[in-house]
């Protein structure tokens, strides 16, 4: 009860205005050019591109002070990593954010927190776009906003970015237009995908399976769907209706496979998979999806950008798109002909998912012809050195 009152108090407009005044005053103090503040998915995870950049700088033993901005509700994701962190929106956080020489994040900052003058804001973003973004969206169906307000707020935030990371030329063209971005784009490949090149080996896979509790003798399916803009409850929290028939998958595939379910970070609902114990695992709260990619033999997804990353492993993918007409024509729309260019088969029922998995078990199975074209268009920059490219452009230090 007390926690709810505190959350409500912090969200009050008066408190936000007070934060703003204090923030602006602290911002007048000369910047600490050696202080970097990191954040991933609104402080919920130690993951993604910010993690890759942080760990690269840590390995290089550079002379920087580095802190993670965290949502206190997800503190467990940071305590086990032995890293320095600050609770988001705390007084200490306010002072450090206002004083920092660099901000590094993969999602937008609240608009009521202004970017201080002379702070370098590195926006890493978090995916290659299939679905339309920001200014390119004809209608916005998200909780608590309108189409006009969403676009206006997005462009107000993107104007603060000094650098924006892009995974490929295709994304660069879209980001510049959709984000109304006019500063420096670093077309480097995604730093987070370096891990898929440097750790893709049987020894690492076995260690990860042991850590997560996955049987060594079973193949792994990863089901990672995206969120639906129009699926939210009265509190504005996003939900997800599980349309994949887990019981049918267990009946048909349980002897050979286990399945990991990974929902989008915006989805509030918790999946209860206890009745599928030993076959289905809810890994939505697992800190970094990169480990899940490595241990998975096959990806099942829909319109999530995860398939652009998973493609780096050159493993099979299935697209479970039971609502493609609504998603394509009403909710978002796509940047390219997904039905023709997807690097794997599109299916609409759980039965088709199962049959496709069985087809992929054949000895003569080959990746679809669309995969080679897809890989050369979207993954050509990612060879394990994307983080280095970004760090050397943004941060000023001498290589040891």
C-alpha positions in Angstrom: 0.0 0.0 0.0 2.8 2.4 1.0 4.7 1.5 -2.2 1.6 2.4 -4.3 1.3 5.8 -2.5 5.0 6.6 -3.2 4.7 5.7 -6.9 1.6 7.9 -7.2 3.4 10.7 -5.4 6.4 10.5 -7.7 4.1 10.7 -10.8 2.3 13.8 -9.5 2.9 16.8 -11.8 4.1 19.0 -8.8 6.8 16.4 -8.0 7.9 16.2 -11.6 8.1 20.0 -11.8 10.2 20.0 -8.6 12.5 17.4 -10.1 12.8 19.5 -13.2 13.8 22.6 -11.3 16.4 20.7 -9.3 17.6 18.9 -12.4 18.2 22.2 -14.2 20.0 23.7 -11.3 22.4 20.7 -10.9 22.9 20.7 -14.7 24.6 24.1 -14.3 27.5 22.4 -12.5 30.4 21.5 -14.9 30.0 18.1 -16.4 32.0 15.1 -15.3 33.2 14.0 -18.7 34.3 10.6 -17.2 30.8 9.7 -15.9 28.6 7.4 -18.0 25.0 6.5 -17.1 23.6 3.3 -18.7 20.0 2.2 -19.0 18.3 -0.7 -20.8 14.6 -1.1 -21.4 13.5 1.6 -18.9 15.8 0.2 -16.2 14.4 -3.3 -16.2 17.3 -5.2 -17.7 21.1 -5.5 -17.7 21.1 -6.2 -21.4 21.1 -5.2 -25.1 23.4 -2.7 -26.7 24.1 -0.7 -23.5 25.4 -3.8 -21.9 27.7 -4.6 -24.8 29.1 -1.1 -24.7 29.5 -1.2 -20.9 31.3 -4.5 -20.9 33.6 -3.4 -23.7 34.6 -0.3 -21.7 35.0 -2.4 -18.6 37.3 -4.9 -20.4 39.3 -2.1 -21.8 39.8 -0.9 -18.3 39.1 2.7 -19.3 39.2 5.6 -16.8 35.4 6.1 -16.6 32.9 6.0 -13.7 30.0 3.9 -14.9 26.6 3.5 -13.3 23.4 1.7 -14.4 20.0 3.4 -14.0 17.5 0.8 -12.7 13.9 0.3 -12.0 13.9 -0.8 -8.3 11.3 -3.5 -9.1 13.9 -5.3 -11.2 16.8 -4.8 -8.8 17.5 -8.6 -8.8 18.7 -8.3 -12.4 21.5 -6.1 -11.3 22.5 -7.3 -7.8 23.6 -10.7 -9.3 25.9 -8.9 -11.9 28.1 -7.1 -9.3 27.8 -3.7 -11.0 27.2 -0.2 -9.8 23.6 0.9 -10.1 21.4 3.8 -9.0 17.6 3.6 -8.5 15.8 5.4 -11.3 14.3 8.8 -10.2 16.0 8.8 -6.8 17.7 11.9 -5.6 21.1 10.4 -6.2 20.0 9.4 -9.7 18.9 12.9 -10.4 22.2 14.4 -9.5 24.2 11.8 -11.5 22.1 12.1 -14.6 22.4 15.9 -14.5 26.1 15.7 -13.9 27.0 12.9 -16.4 29.1 13.4 -19.4 27.3 10.6 -21.3 23.9 8.9 -21.3 23.6 5.5 -23.0 20.2 4.0 -23.4 18.2 1.8 -25.8 14.8 3.4 -25.2 13.3 6.8 -24.7 13.9 8.9 -21.6 10.9 10.7 -19.9 10.3 14.0 -21.5 10.1 15.8 -18.2 13.8 15.0 -17.7 15.7 17.5 -19.9 19.0 16.6 -21.4 21.7 18.8 -19.8 23.8 20.9 -22.1 27.1 19.3 -23.0 25.9 15.8 -22.0 26.5 13.4 -24.9 23.3 11.2 -25.4 24.0 7.9 -27.2 20.7 6.3 -28.3 21.4 2.7 -29.2 17.8 1.7 -30.0 16.8 -1.9 -29.8 15.9 -3.5 -33.1 15.9 -3.5 -36.9 12.5 -2.3 -37.9 9.9 -4.4 -39.7 6.9 -2.7 -38.3 6.4 1.0 -38.8 7.9 3.5 -36.3 7.0 6.9 -35.0 6.4 9.4 -37.9 5.8 6.5 -40.3 2.8 5.2 -38.3 -0.5 6.3 -39.8 -2.4 5.6 -36.6 -1.2 5.0 -33.0 -3.2 2.5 -31.0 -1.2 2.6 -27.7 -2.3 3.2 -24.2 -2.5 6.8 -22.8 -1.7 8.7 -26.0 -3.0 9.9 -29.4 -1.4 9.7 -32.8 -0.5 13.4 -32.8 0.8 13.4 -29.2 2.9 10.2 -29.6 4.7 11.6 -32.7 5.2 15.0 -31.2 6.7 13.5 -27.9 8.8 11.1 -29.9 10.4 13.8 -32.0 10.9 16.0 -29.0 12.9 13.2 -27.4 14.9 12.2 -30.5 16.0 15.9 -30.9 18.1 15.2 -27.7 20.1 12.3 -29.2 23.6 13.2 -30.3 24.4 9.7 -31.7 22.1 6.9 -32.9 23.3 3.4 -33.6 22.0 1.7 -36.8 22.5 -2.0 -37.6 22.5 -1.5 -41.4 21.8 0.9 -44.2 18.2 -0.2 -44.4 17.6 0.9 -40.8 19.6 4.1 -41.2 17.2 5.3 -43.9 14.2 4.5 -41.8 15.5 5.9 -38.5 16.4 9.2 -40.0 12.9 9.7 -41.4 10.8 8.0 -38.7 12.6 9.5 -35.8 13.1 12.9 -37.5 16.8 12.5 -36.6 19.4 14.9 -37.9 22.5 14.3 -35.8 25.1 11.5 -36.2 24.0 8.0 -37.2 26.6 5.3 -36.4 26.0 2.5 -39.0 28.0 -0.2 -37.2 25.8 -3.3 -36.7 24.4 -3.8 -33.3 26.9 -4.2 -30.4 24.7 -6.7 -28.7 25.1 -9.2 -31.5 28.9 -9.3 -31.1 28.1 -11.9 -28.4 26.5 -14.2 -30.9 29.8 -14.4 -32.8 32.2 -14.6 -29.8 30.3 -17.1 -27.7 28.7 -19.5 -30.3 30.3 -22.7 -29.2 29.1 -26.0 -27.6 30.8 -25.4 -24.2 29.0 -22.0 -23.8 25.7 -23.6 -24.8 26.0 -26.4 -22.2 26.8 -23.9 -19.4 23.8 -21.8 -20.3 21.5 -24.8 -20.4 22.7 -25.8 -17.0 22.3 -22.3 -15.6 18.7 -22.0 -16.9 17.8 -25.6 -16.1 17.2 -26.9 -19.6 17.7 -30.7 -20.2 20.9 -31.3 -22.1 19.3 -34.0 -24.3 16.4 -31.9 -25.6 16.4 -29.5 -28.5 15.2 -26.0 -27.7 12.4 -24.0 -29.3 12.3 -20.2 -28.5 8.9 -18.5 -28.8 9.5 -14.8 -28.7 6.4 -12.8 -29.9 6.1 -9.1 -29.9 3.4 -7.0 -28.2 0.2 -5.8 -29.8 -0.3 -2.0 -29.5 -4.0 -2.4 -28.8 -3.8 -5.1 -26.1 -3.7 -3.3 -22.8 -5.8 -3.3 -19.6 -7.5 -0.4 -17.7 -4.2 0.6 -16.1 -2.5 1.0 -19.4 -0.3 -2.1 -19.0 0.2 -4.2 -22.1 -0.9 -7.8 -22.1 -0.5 -10.7 -24.4 -2.9 -13.5 -25.3 -1.0 -16.7 -25.8 -2.4 -18.1 -29.0 0.2 -20.9 -29.4 -1.3 -24.3 -28.1 1.4 -25.4 -25.7 -0.4 -28.6 -24.7 -0.6 -29.7 -28.4 3.1 -28.9 -28.8 3.9 -31.0 -25.8 1.9 -33.9 -27.1 3.5 -33.8 -30.5 7.1 -32.7 -29.7 7.7 -33.2 -26.0 9.9 -36.3 -26.5 12.5 -34.2 -28.5 12.0 -30.6 -27.5 11.4 -28.1 -24.8 10.0 -24.6 -25.4 11.1 -21.3 -23.9 8.6 -18.4 -23.9 10.0 -14.9 -24.0 7.5 -12.0 -24.0 8.2 -8.4 -24.9 9.5 -6.1 -22.1 6.4 -3.9 -22.4 4.0 -6.8 -21.7 2.9 -6.8 -18.1 1.1 -10.2 -17.9 2.9 -13.1 -16.3 2.4 -16.5 -18.0 1.6 -19.4 -15.7 3.2 -22.4 -17.3 3.3 -24.6 -14.2 1.1 -27.3 -15.8 3.7 -27.7 -18.5 6.5 -28.3 -16.1 9.5 -29.9 -17.8 8.4 -28.8 -21.3 7.6 -25.1 -21.3 9.7 -22.5 -19.5 8.7 -18.8 -18.9 12.0 -16.9 -19.5 10.4 -13.5 -19.9 12.2 -12.3 -16.8 15.6 -13.7 -17.9 17.9 -10.8 -18.0 19.3 -10.9 -21.6 17.8 -12.7 -24.6 21.3 -13.2 -26.1 21.8 -16.3 -24.0 18.4 -17.7 -25.1 19.4 -17.2 -28.8 22.6 -19.3 -28.2 20.8 -22.3 -26.7 17.9 -22.3 -29.1 17.8 -24.6 -32.1 14.8 -22.9 -33.7 13.0 -19.6 -33.3 9.3 -19.1 -33.4 8.3 -15.5 -33.6 5.9 -13.1 -35.4 6.7 -9.4 -36.1 9.3 -9.0 -33.4 12.7 -7.7 -34.4 14.3 -10.7 -32.6 14.5 -12.5 -36.0 16.9 -10.0 -37.4 19.3 -10.8 -34.5 18.7 -14.5 -34.5 19.5 -14.6 -38.2 23.2 -14.1 -37.3 23.3 -17.7 -36.0 21.9 -19.0 -39.4 19.4 -21.3 -37.7 15.8 -22.0 -38.7 12.9 -19.7 -38.0 9.1 -20.0 -38.1 6.8 -17.0 -38.2 3.5 -17.7 -36.3 1.4 -14.9 -37.7 -2.2 -15.8 -36.8 -3.3 -12.1 -36.9 -1.2 -10.8 -39.8 -4.0 -9.1 -41.7 -4.9 -7.0 -38.6 -1.3 -6.3 -37.7 -0.3 -5.4 -41.2 -3.4 -3.4 -42.3 -4.6 -1.9 -39.0 -2.1 -1.8 -36.1 1.3 -1.1 -37.6 2.1 -2.0 -41.2 5.4 -3.2 -42.5 8.4 -1.6 -44.2 8.9 -4.4 -46.7 6.8 -7.3 -48.1 7.2 -9.5 -45.1 5.1 -12.3 -46.6 7.5 -12.7 -49.5 10.8 -11.7 -47.9 10.6 -13.4 -44.4 13.6 -15.7 -43.8 11.4 -18.6 -42.9 7.8 -20.0 -43.4 4.7 -18.1 -42.3 2.0 -20.2 -40.5 -1.3 -19.3 -38.9 -2.1 -22.3 -36.6 -0.5 -24.3 -33.9 -0.9 -27.4 -36.1 1.1 -25.7 -38.9 3.8 -24.8 -36.4 4.2 -28.4 -35.4 4.2 -29.7 -39.0 6.8 -27.1 -40.0 9.0 -28.1 -37.1 8.7 -31.7 -38.2 9.6 -30.8 -41.8 12.7 -29.1 -40.5 13.8 -32.3 -38.9 14.3 -33.9 -42.3 17.9 -34.7 -43.2 17.5 -33.0 -46.5 16.2 -29.8 -44.9 17.8 -26.6 -46.3 17.3 -23.0 -45.3 14.8 -21.2 -47.6 16.2 -19.4 -50.6 15.0 -16.1 -49.0 17.4 -16.5 -46.1 20.6 -15.7 -48.1 19.2 -12.5 -49.5 17.8 -11.5 -46.0 21.2 -12.2 -44.3 23.2 -10.1 -46.9 20.8 -7.2 -46.5 20.4 -7.1 -42.7 23.4 -8.8 -41.1 26.3 -7.9 -43.3 27.9 -5.5 -40.7 27.7 -7.8 -37.8 31.0 -9.8 -37.5 31.8 -9.4 -33.8 33.3 -5.9 -33.9 30.2 -3.6 -33.8 30.8 -2.5 -30.2 34.4 -1.4 -31.0 33.1 0.7 -33.9 30.6 2.5 -31.7 32.9 3.0 -28.7 35.8 4.4 -30.8 33.5 7.0 -32.4 31.6 8.2 -29.2 34.1 7.9 -26.3 37.4 9.6 -26.2 40.2 7.4 -24.7 43.5 5.9 -25.8 43.5 2.2 -26.6 45.6 0.3 -24.1 
